[in-house]
Amino acid sequence: MIDPTIDILKTLFLRELDGLIDEIEAYPDDDALWKKAPAIENPGGTLALHLAGNLRHFVGAGMAGSDYTRDRKAEFSRTDLTRSEVAGTIRAAREEVARALGSMTEADLELSAPLHGFEPPPGRRRFLIHLLSHLAYHLGQVDYHRRFVSGGGGAVGVLDLRRMQR
């Protein structure tokens, strides 16, 4: 039987990643995704690339053994991608997270997280909750950035509870 924590984490990660895709696709054009705004260091495109890279690195490669190699510097320097291409990177992260959590067992949650330089490293359960919180934090920033650079625009329904039933 699957640990209920794994099912809850998977549901919430996928909801947040689906919401991130919706946010990226809701930008009015590709340029807006990269537009700088006062006192906002990272535009929506940068945050999306960072989130996808972070999850593919820690969950996909670190916990599920994918062959993903992270380029964190590129996450914060690329500005040449379209909304469709950025959404594609998020979809790749979504697939890796779904695969990793779909095969995870309760015993796997008790293993150490794939972190170097942390002694002792936290367990995977605690680290996955941290990663989910990190995702939600930046997702909110993307929403505000999109609204600011597009001159408004409403919510895309990221927190709609029906998204948890997908």
Backbone as JSON Lines, residues from 0, in Angstrom:
{"i":0,"aa":"M","n":[0.84,-1.18,0.0],"ca":[0.0,0.0,0.0],"c":[0.88,1.25,0.0]}
{"i":1,"aa":"I","n":[0.49,2.24,-0.79],"ca":[1.26,3.47,-0.87],"c":[1.06,4.3,0.4]}
{"i":2,"aa":"D","n":[2.13,4.9,0.88],"ca":[2.07,5.79,2.03],"c":[1.19,6.99,1.66]}
{"i":3,"aa":"P","n":[0.22,7.36,2.51],"ca":[-0.64,8.5,2.16],"c":[0.14,9.79,1.98]}
{"i":4,"aa":"T","n":[1.27,9.92,2.65],"ca":[2.1,11.11,2.49],"c":[2.58,11.23,1.05]}
{"i":5,"aa":"I","n":[2.96,10.12,0.46],"ca":[3.45,10.14,-0.92],"c":[2.34,10.57,-1.86]}
{"i":6,"aa":"D","n":[1.15,10.04,-1.67],"ca":[0.02,10.4,-2.51],"c":[-0.31,11.89,-2.38]}
{"i":7,"aa":"I","n":[-0.31,12.4,-1.17],"ca":[-0.58,13.82,-0.94],"c":[0.5,14.68,-1.59]}
{"i":8,"aa":"L","n":[1.76,14.33,-1.39],"ca":[2.85,15.08,-2.0],"c":[2.75,15.07,-3.52]}
{"i":9,"aa":"K","n":[2.48,13.91,-4.08],"ca":[2.37,13.82,-5.53],"c":[1.23,14.7,-6.04]}
{"i":10,"aa":"T","n":[0.09,14.62,-5.4],"ca":[-1.06,15.42,-5.81],"c":[-0.73,16.91,-5.76]}
{"i":11,"aa":"L","n":[-0.1,17.35,-4.68],"ca":[0.21,18.78,-4.53],"c":[1.32,19.23,-5.48]}
{"i":12,"aa":"F","n":[2.36,18.44,-5.65],"ca":[3.41,18.8,-6.61],"c":[2.82,18.95,-8.01]}
{"i":13,"aa":"L","n":[2.0,18.0,-8.42],"ca":[1.44,18.05,-9.77],"c":[0.48,19.23,-9.92]}
{"i":14,"aa":"R","n":[-0.3,19.51,-8.88],"ca":[-1.18,20.68,-8.94],"c":[-0.37,21.97,-9.1]}
{"i":15,"aa":"E","n":[0.68,22.11,-8.32],"ca":[1.49,23.33,-8.4],"c":[2.2,23.44,-9.75]}
{"i":16,"aa":"L","n":[2.7,22.33,-10.25],"ca":[3.37,22.36,-11.56],"c":[2.38,22.64,-12.69]}
{"i":17,"aa":"D","n":[1.19,22.08,-12.61],"ca":[0.15,22.41,-13.6],"c":[-0.19,23.9,-13.52]}
{"i":18,"aa":"G","n":[-0.26,24.42,-12.3],"ca":[-0.53,25.84,-12.12],"c":[0.58,26.71,-12.68]}
{"i":19,"aa":"L","n":[1.82,26.27,-12.52],"ca":[2.95,27.01,-13.07],"c":[2.88,27.05,-14.59]}
{"i":20,"aa":"I","n":[2.53,25.93,-15.19],"ca":[2.37,25.9,-16.65],"c":[1.27,26.89,-17.06]}
{"i":21,"aa":"D","n":[0.16,26.88,-16.34],"ca":[-0.93,27.8,-16.66],"c":[-0.48,29.25,-16.52]}
{"i":22,"aa":"E","n":[0.3,29.55,-15.49],"ca":[0.81,30.91,-15.3],"c":[1.68,31.33,-16.48]}
{"i":23,"aa":"I","n":[2.59,30.46,-16.88],"ca":[3.5,30.78,-17.98],"c":[2.71,31.01,-19.27]}
{"i":24,"aa":"E","n":[1.74,30.15,-19.52],"ca":[0.94,30.29,-20.74],"c":[0.02,31.5,-20.69]}
{"i":25,"aa":"A","n":[-0.25,32.05,-19.5],"ca":[-1.13,33.21,-19.37],"c":[-0.41,34.54,-19.61]}
{"i":26,"aa":"Y","n":[0.92,34.52,-19.71],"ca":[1.63,35.76,-20.04],"c":[1.12,36.22,-21.41]}
{"i":27,"aa":"P","n":[1.0,37.53,-21.61],"ca":[0.42,38.02,-22.86],"c":[1.29,37.75,-24.09]}
{"i":28,"aa":"D","n":[2.61,37.63,-23.89],"ca":[3.52,37.33,-25.0],"c":[4.84,36.84,-24.43]}
{"i":29,"aa":"D","n":[5.71,36.38,-25.3],"ca":[6.98,35.81,-24.85],"c":[7.88,36.85,-24.17]}
{"i":30,"aa":"D","n":[7.88,38.07,-24.66],"ca":[8.73,39.11,-24.08],"c":[8.34,39.42,-22.64]}
{"i":31,"aa":"A","n":[7.05,39.39,-22.34],"ca":[6.59,39.71,-20.99],"c":[7.14,38.73,-19.96]}
{"i":32,"aa":"L","n":[7.38,37.51,-20.37],"ca":[7.91,36.48,-19.49],"c":[9.27,36.86,-18.9]}
{"i":33,"aa":"W","n":[10.02,37.68,-19.65],"ca":[11.38,38.04,-19.26],"c":[11.52,39.5,-18.84]}
{"i":34,"aa":"K","n":[10.41,40.22,-18.82],"ca":[10.45,41.65,-18.52],"c":[10.82,41.88,-17.06]}
{"i":35,"aa":"K","n":[11.78,42.79,-16.86],"ca":[12.17,43.16,-15.49],"c":[11.12,44.1,-14.93]}
{"i":36,"aa":"A","n":[10.91,44.03,-13.65],"ca":[9.98,44.91,-12.96],"c":[10.7,45.52,-11.76]}
{"i":37,"aa":"P","n":[10.31,46.71,-11.36],"ca":[10.98,47.36,-10.22],"c":[10.98,46.46,-8.98]}
{"i":38,"aa":"A","n":[12.15,46.35,-8.38],"ca":[12.36,45.6,-7.14],"c":[12.08,44.1,-7.27]}
{"i":39,"aa":"I","n":[11.96,43.6,-8.5],"ca":[11.77,42.16,-8.73],"c":[12.98,41.68,-9.52]}
{"i":40,"aa":"E","n":[13.85,40.96,-8.85],"ca":[15.1,40.54,-9.48],"c":[14.9,39.48,-10.56]}
{"i":41,"aa":"N","n":[14.02,38.54,-10.31],"ca":[13.85,37.42,-11.24],"c":[12.47,37.46,-11.88]}
{"i":42,"aa":"P","n":[12.41,37.6,-13.2],"ca":[11.11,37.55,-13.88],"c":[10.54,36.14,-13.88]}
{"i":43,"aa":"G","n":[9.29,36.03,-14.33],"ca":[8.59,34.74,-14.3],"c":[9.3,33.63,-15.04]}
{"i":44,"aa":"G","n":[9.89,33.94,-16.19],"ca":[10.6,32.91,-16.94],"c":[11.78,32.35,-16.17]}
{"i":45,"aa":"T","n":[12.51,33.22,-15.5],"ca":[13.66,32.79,-14.69],"c":[13.2,31.89,-13.55]}
{"i":46,"aa":"L","n":[12.15,32.31,-12.86],"ca":[11.65,31.51,-11.74],"c":[11.16,30.14,-12.21]}
{"i":47,"aa":"A","n":[10.51,30.11,-13.36],"ca":[10.02,28.83,-13.89],"c":[11.18,27.9,-14.23]}
{"i":48,"aa":"L","n":[12.22,28.43,-14.89],"ca":[13.38,27.6,-15.21],"c":[14.06,27.1,-13.94]}
{"i":49,"aa":"H","n":[14.15,27.97,-12.95],"ca":[14.75,27.6,-11.66],"c":[13.96,26.48,-10.99]}
{"i":50,"aa":"L","n":[12.65,26.6,-10.98],"ca":[11.83,25.56,-10.34],"c":[11.95,24.23,-11.07]}
{"i":51,"aa":"A","n":[11.9,24.27,-12.39],"ca":[12.02,23.03,-13.17],"c":[13.39,22.39,-12.93]}
{"i":52,"aa":"G","n":[14.45,23.19,-12.98],"ca":[15.79,22.66,-12.76],"c":[15.97,22.11,-11.36]}
{"i":53,"aa":"N","n":[15.44,22.81,-10.38],"ca":[15.54,22.38,-8.98],"c":[14.86,21.02,-8.78]}
{"i":54,"aa":"L","n":[13.65,20.86,-9.3],"ca":[12.93,19.6,-9.11],"c":[13.53,18.47,-9.92]}
{"i":55,"aa":"R","n":[13.97,18.77,-11.13],"ca":[14.59,17.7,-11.93],"c":[15.89,17.25,-11.27]}
{"i":56,"aa":"H","n":[16.62,18.18,-10.66],"ca":[17.89,17.84,-10.0],"c":[17.66,17.02,-8.73]}
{"i":57,"aa":"F","n":[16.84,17.57,-7.81],"ca":[16.69,16.92,-6.51],"c":[15.75,15.72,-6.52]}
{"i":58,"aa":"V","n":[14.65,15.81,-7.25],"ca":[13.68,14.71,-7.25],"c":[13.97,13.73,-8.39]}
{"i":59,"aa":"G","n":[14.07,14.26,-9.61],"ca":[14.3,13.38,-10.76],"c":[15.62,12.65,-10.69]}
{"i":60,"aa":"A","n":[16.71,13.4,-10.63],"ca":[18.04,12.78,-10.6],"c":[18.4,12.26,-9.22]}
{"i":61,"aa":"G","n":[18.16,13.09,-8.19],"ca":[18.6,12.74,-6.84],"c":[17.84,11.61,-6.19]}
{"i":62,"aa":"M","n":[16.54,11.55,-6.46],"ca":[15.73,10.53,-5.79],"c":[15.3,9.4,-6.72]}
{"i":63,"aa":"A","n":[15.19,9.68,-8.02],"ca":[14.71,8.65,-8.94],"c":[15.77,8.21,-9.94]}
{"i":64,"aa":"G","n":[16.95,8.81,-9.91],"ca":[18.05,8.35,-10.75],"c":[17.96,8.73,-12.22]}
{"i":65,"aa":"S","n":[17.24,9.82,-12.54],"ca":[17.22,10.25,-13.95],"c":[18.61,10.75,-14.34]}
{"i":66,"aa":"D","n":[18.8,10.95,-15.62],"ca":[20.13,11.39,-16.09],"c":[20.21,12.91,-16.23]}
{"i":67,"aa":"Y","n":[19.28,13.64,-15.61],"ca":[19.27,15.1,-15.7],"c":[20.52,15.69,-15.05]}
{"i":68,"aa":"T","n":[21.15,16.63,-15.74],"ca":[22.28,17.36,-15.19],"c":[21.87,18.83,-15.1]}
{"i":69,"aa":"R","n":[21.94,19.37,-13.92],"ca":[21.48,20.74,-13.68],"c":[22.51,21.76,-14.15]}
{"i":70,"aa":"D","n":[22.01,22.84,-14.74],"ca":[22.82,24.0,-15.08],"c":[22.17,25.2,-14.4]}
{"i":71,"aa":"R","n":[22.45,25.35,-13.11],"ca":[21.79,26.39,-12.3],"c":[22.09,27.79,-12.84]}
{"i":72,"aa":"K","n":[23.29,27.99,-13.33],"ca":[23.65,29.29,-13.88],"c":[22.73,29.65,-15.05]}
{"i":73,"aa":"A","n":[22.45,28.69,-15.92],"ca":[21.57,28.94,-17.06],"c":[20.14,29.23,-16.61]}
{"i":74,"aa":"E","n":[19.72,28.62,-15.51],"ca":[18.37,28.89,-15.0],"c":[18.18,30.39,-14.74]}
{"i":75,"aa":"F","n":[19.25,31.06,-14.32],"ca":[19.16,32.46,-13.95],"c":[19.69,33.41,-15.02]}
{"i":76,"aa":"S","n":[20.16,32.87,-16.14],"ca":[20.72,33.76,-17.17],"c":[19.99,33.67,-18.52]}
{"i":77,"aa":"R","n":[19.29,32.59,-18.78],"ca":[18.6,32.45,-20.08],"c":[17.39,33.36,-20.14]}
{"i":78,"aa":"T","n":[17.21,33.99,-21.26],"ca":[16.03,34.83,-21.46],"c":[15.55,34.71,-22.91]}
{"i":79,"aa":"D","n":[15.98,33.66,-23.58],"ca":[15.71,33.52,-25.01],"c":[14.67,32.46,-25.34]}
{"i":80,"aa":"L","n":[13.95,31.99,-24.34],"ca":[12.97,30.93,-24.57],"c":[11.57,31.5,-24.7]}
{"i":81,"aa":"T","n":[10.75,30.81,-25.46],"ca":[9.35,31.19,-25.61],"c":[8.55,30.64,-24.43]}
{"i":82,"aa":"R","n":[7.32,31.11,-24.31],"ca":[6.43,30.57,-23.28],"c":[6.25,29.07,-23.48]}
{"i":83,"aa":"S","n":[6.13,28.65,-24.71],"ca":[5.96,27.23,-25.01],"c":[7.18,26.41,-24.58]}
{"i":84,"aa":"E","n":[8.36,26.93,-24.83],"ca":[9.58,26.22,-24.44],"c":[9.72,26.15,-22.92]}
{"i":85,"aa":"V","n":[9.4,27.25,-22.24],"ca":[9.47,27.24,-20.77],"c":[8.44,26.25,-20.21]}
{"i":86,"aa":"A","n":[7.24,26.28,-20.76],"ca":[6.22,25.32,-20.32],"c":[6.7,23.88,-20.55]}
{"i":87,"aa":"G","n":[7.43,23.66,-21.63],"ca":[7.98,22.33,-21.9],"c":[8.97,21.88,-20.85]}
{"i":88,"aa":"T","n":[9.78,22.81,-20.33],"ca":[10.73,22.44,-19.27],"c":[9.98,22.09,-17.99]}
{"i":89,"aa":"I","n":[8.88,22.79,-17.75],"ca":[8.08,22.48,-16.57],"c":[7.4,21.12,-16.74]}
{"i":90,"aa":"R","n":[6.93,20.83,-17.93],"ca":[6.31,19.52,-18.2],"c":[7.32,18.38,-17.98]}
{"i":91,"aa":"A","n":[8.56,18.62,-18.38],"ca":[9.6,17.6,-18.16],"c":[9.81,17.38,-16.66]}
{"i":92,"aa":"A","n":[9.84,18.46,-15.9],"ca":[9.98,18.34,-14.45],"c":[8.77,17.62,-13.86]}
{"i":93,"aa":"R","n":[7.58,17.94,-14.36],"ca":[6.36,17.31,-13.88],"c":[6.42,15.8,-14.11]}
{"i":94,"aa":"E","n":[6.87,15.38,-15.28],"ca":[6.97,13.95,-15.58],"c":[7.95,13.27,-14.64]}
{"i":95,"aa":"E","n":[9.08,13.91,-14.37],"ca":[10.07,13.29,-13.47],"c":[9.56,13.22,-12.05]}
{"i":96,"aa":"V","n":[8.89,14.27,-11.58],"ca":[8.33,14.26,-10.23],"c":[7.25,13.17,-10.13]}
{"i":97,"aa":"A","n":[6.36,13.1,-11.13],"ca":[5.31,12.07,-11.11],"c":[5.91,10.67,-11.09]}
{"i":98,"aa":"R","n":[6.93,10.45,-11.9],"ca":[7.58,9.14,-11.95],"c":[8.26,8.83,-10.62]}
{"i":99,"aa":"A","n":[8.98,9.8,-10.07],"ca":[9.7,9.58,-8.81],"c":[8.73,9.27,-7.67]}
{"i":100,"aa":"L","n":[7.71,10.09,-7.54],"ca":[6.77,9.88,-6.43],"c":[5.88,8.67,-6.69]}
{"i":101,"aa":"G","n":[5.65,8.34,-7.94],"ca":[4.84,7.17,-8.27],"c":[5.51,5.86,-7.92]}
{"i":102,"aa":"S","n":[6.83,5.87,-7.84],"ca":[7.54,4.64,-7.51],"c":[8.12,4.65,-6.09]}
{"i":103,"aa":"M","n":[7.91,5.73,-5.37],"ca":[8.49,5.86,-4.03],"c":[7.69,5.03,-3.02]}
{"i":104,"aa":"T","n":[8.4,4.49,-2.05],"ca":[7.78,3.72,-0.98],"c":[7.91,4.48,0.34]}
{"i":105,"aa":"E","n":[7.19,4.0,1.32],"ca":[7.29,4.6,2.66],"c":[8.74,4.54,3.16]}
{"i":106,"aa":"A","n":[9.4,3.44,2.91],"ca":[10.81,3.31,3.34],"c":[11.7,4.34,2.65]}
{"i":107,"aa":"D","n":[11.39,4.66,1.38],"ca":[12.17,5.66,0.66],"c":[12.09,7.03,1.32]}
{"i":108,"aa":"L","n":[10.93,7.33,1.92],"ca":[10.77,8.63,2.59],"c":[11.71,8.79,3.78]}
{"i":109,"aa":"E","n":[12.14,7.69,4.32],"ca":[13.03,7.73,5.49],"c":[14.51,7.83,5.11]}
{"i":110,"aa":"L","n":[14.81,7.64,3.84],"ca":[16.2,7.78,3.39],"c":[16.63,9.23,3.47]}
{"i":111,"aa":"S","n":[17.93,9.45,3.46],"ca":[18.46,10.82,3.46],"c":[18.19,11.49,2.12]}
{"i":112,"aa":"A","n":[17.93,12.78,2.19],"ca":[17.75,13.57,0.97],"c":[19.08,13.68,0.24]}
{"i":113,"aa":"P","n":[19.02,13.83,-1.08],"ca":[20.26,13.92,-1.88],"c":[20.88,15.31,-1.79]}
{"i":114,"aa":"L","n":[21.39,15.64,-0.6],"ca":[22.03,16.95,-0.38],"c":[23.47,16.73,0.03]}
{"i":115,"aa":"H","n":[24.33,17.52,-0.56],"ca":[25.75,17.46,-0.19],"c":[26.07,18.68,0.66]}
{"i":116,"aa":"G","n":[26.83,18.49,1.71],"ca":[27.22,19.6,2.55],"c":[26.31,19.83,3.74]}
{"i":117,"aa":"F","n":[25.27,19.02,3.89],"ca":[24.38,19.12,5.03],"c":[24.6,17.89,5.89]}
{"i":118,"aa":"E","n":[25.07,18.1,7.1],"ca":[25.31,16.98,8.0],"c":[24.55,17.19,9.29]}
{"i":119,"aa":"P","n":[23.69,16.3,9.6],"ca":[23.21,15.22,8.74],"c":[22.17,15.78,7.76]}
{"i":120,"aa":"P","n":[22.07,15.16,6.58],"ca":[21.05,15.61,5.64],"c":[19.66,15.26,6.16]}
{"i":121,"aa":"P","n":[18.66,16.07,5.81],"ca":[17.31,15.75,6.26],"c":[16.8,14.5,5.54]}
{"i":122,"aa":"G","n":[15.77,13.91,6.1],"ca":[15.13,12.79,5.43],"c":[14.37,13.29,4.2]}
{"i":123,"aa":"R","n":[14.06,12.36,3.31],"ca":[13.38,12.74,2.06],"c":[11.98,13.31,2.31]}
{"i":124,"aa":"R","n":[11.29,12.78,3.29],"ca":[9.94,13.3,3.59],"c":[10.03,14.8,3.89]}
{"i":125,"aa":"R","n":[10.9,15.15,4.79],"ca":[11.07,16.56,5.18],"c":[11.56,17.39,4.0]}
{"i":126,"aa":"F","n":[12.47,16.85,3.22],"ca":[13.02,17.6,2.09],"c":[11.97,17.79,0.99]}
{"i":127,"aa":"L","n":[11.15,16.79,0.73],"ca":[10.09,16.93,-0.26],"c":[9.08,18.01,0.16]}
{"i":128,"aa":"I","n":[8.77,18.07,1.45],"ca":[7.88,19.13,1.93],"c":[8.55,20.49,1.74]}
{"i":129,"aa":"H","n":[9.84,20.57,1.99],"ca":[10.59,21.81,1.74],"c":[10.51,22.18,0.26]}
{"i":130,"aa":"L","n":[10.74,21.22,-0.63],"ca":[10.7,21.5,-2.07],"c":[9.31,21.94,-2.52]}
{"i":131,"aa":"L","n":[8.28,21.36,-1.94],"ca":[6.91,21.77,-2.27],"c":[6.66,23.21,-1.82]}
{"i":132,"aa":"S","n":[7.14,23.55,-0.65],"ca":[7.01,24.92,-0.15],"c":[7.77,25.9,-1.04]}
{"i":133,"aa":"H","n":[8.96,25.53,-1.46],"ca":[9.78,26.34,-2.37],"c":[9.05,26.57,-3.69]}
{"i":134,"aa":"L","n":[8.43,25.52,-4.22],"ca":[7.67,25.61,-5.45],"c":[6.49,26.57,-5.28]}
{"i":135,"aa":"A","n":[5.75,26.42,-4.2],"ca":[4.58,27.28,-3.97],"c":[4.99,28.74,-3.79]}
{"i":136,"aa":"Y","n":[6.08,28.97,-3.09],"ca":[6.59,30.33,-2.86],"c":[6.88,31.02,-4.19]}
{"i":137,"aa":"H","n":[7.65,30.36,-5.04],"ca":[8.0,30.96,-6.32],"c":[6.81,31.02,-7.28]}
{"i":138,"aa":"L","n":[5.89,30.09,-7.18],"ca":[4.69,30.12,-8.0],"c":[3.91,31.41,-7.73]}
{"i":139,"aa":"G","n":[3.79,31.78,-6.48],"ca":[3.14,33.04,-6.13],"c":[3.87,34.24,-6.71]}
{"i":140,"aa":"Q","n":[5.2,34.19,-6.71],"ca":[5.98,35.28,-7.3],"c":[5.73,35.37,-8.81]}
{"i":141,"aa":"V","n":[5.64,34.23,-9.46],"ca":[5.36,34.23,-10.91],"c":[4.0,34.88,-11.16]}
{"i":142,"aa":"D","n":[3.02,34.54,-10.36],"ca":[1.69,35.12,-10.52],"c":[1.73,36.63,-10.41]}
{"i":143,"aa":"Y","n":[2.39,37.15,-9.38],"ca":[2.48,38.6,-9.21],"c":[3.25,39.25,-10.36]}
{"i":144,"aa":"H","n":[4.33,38.61,-10.79],"ca":[5.11,39.16,-11.89],"c":[4.26,39.23,-13.15]}
{"i":145,"aa":"R","n":[3.55,38.15,-13.46],"ca":[2.7,38.12,-14.66],"c":[1.67,39.24,-14.61]}
{"i":146,"aa":"R","n":[1.02,39.41,-13.48],"ca":[0.0,40.46,-13.36],"c":[0.61,41.84,-13.5]}
{"i":147,"aa":"F","n":[1.78,42.04,-12.93],"ca":[2.43,43.35,-12.97],"c":[2.83,43.72,-14.4]}
{"i":148,"aa":"V","n":[3.53,42.81,-15.08],"ca":[4.04,43.15,-16.41],"c":[2.95,43.16,-17.48]}
{"i":149,"aa":"S","n":[1.82,42.51,-17.19],"ca":[0.75,42.5,-18.19],"c":[-0.32,43.55,-17.88]}
{"i":150,"aa":"G","n":[-0.09,44.36,-16.84],"ca":[-1.04,45.42,-16.52],"c":[-2.32,44.92,-15.91]}
{"i":151,"aa":"G","n":[-2.25,43.82,-15.24],"ca":[-3.43,43.27,-14.59],"c":[-3.56,41.8,-14.89]}
{"i":152,"aa":"G","n":[-4.72,41.43,-15.31],"ca":[-4.94,40.01,-15.56],"c":[-5.32,39.33,-14.26]}
{"i":153,"aa":"G","n":[-6.27,38.51,-14.33],"ca":[-6.75,37.84,-13.13],"c":[-5.97,36.59,-12.8]}
{"i":154,"aa":"A","n":[-6.43,35.96,-11.75],"ca":[-5.82,34.71,-11.31],"c":[-6.13,33.61,-12.33]}
{"i":155,"aa":"V","n":[-5.25,32.65,-12.42],"ca":[-5.47,31.52,-13.33],"c":[-6.05,30.32,-12.58]}
{"i":156,"aa":"G","n":[-6.36,30.49,-11.32],"ca":[-7.01,29.42,-10.56],"c":[-6.07,28.35,-10.04]}
{"i":157,"aa":"V","n":[-4.84,28.75,-9.72],"ca":[-3.84,27.79,-9.26],"c":[-4.3,27.04,-8.02]}
{"i":158,"aa":"L","n":[-4.97,27.71,-7.1],"ca":[-5.34,27.06,-5.84],"c":[-6.75,26.47,-5.85]}
{"i":159,"aa":"D","n":[-7.36,26.38,-6.98],"ca":[-8.69,25.77,-7.07],"c":[-8.58,24.32,-6.58]}
{"i":160,"aa":"L","n":[-9.38,24.0,-5.57],"ca":[-9.3,22.66,-4.97],"c":[-9.6,21.54,-5.96]}
{"i":161,"aa":"R","n":[-10.33,21.84,-7.02],"ca":[-10.61,20.81,-8.02],"c":[-9.33,20.35,-8.72]}
{"i":162,"aa":"R","n":[-8.29,21.17,-8.71],"ca":[-7.02,20.78,-9.31],"c":[-6.4,19.6,-8.57]}
{"i":163,"aa":"M","n":[-6.77,19.4,-7.33],"ca":[-6.22,18.3,-6.55],"c":[-6.82,16.97,-6.96]}
{"i":164,"aa":"Q","n":[-7.86,16.99,-7.76],"ca":[-8.53,15.76,-8.17],"c":[-8.1,15.29,-9.53]}
{"i":165,"aa":"R","n":[-7.16,15.96,-10.18],"ca":[-6.71,15.58,-11.52],"c":[-5.92,14.32,-11.49]}
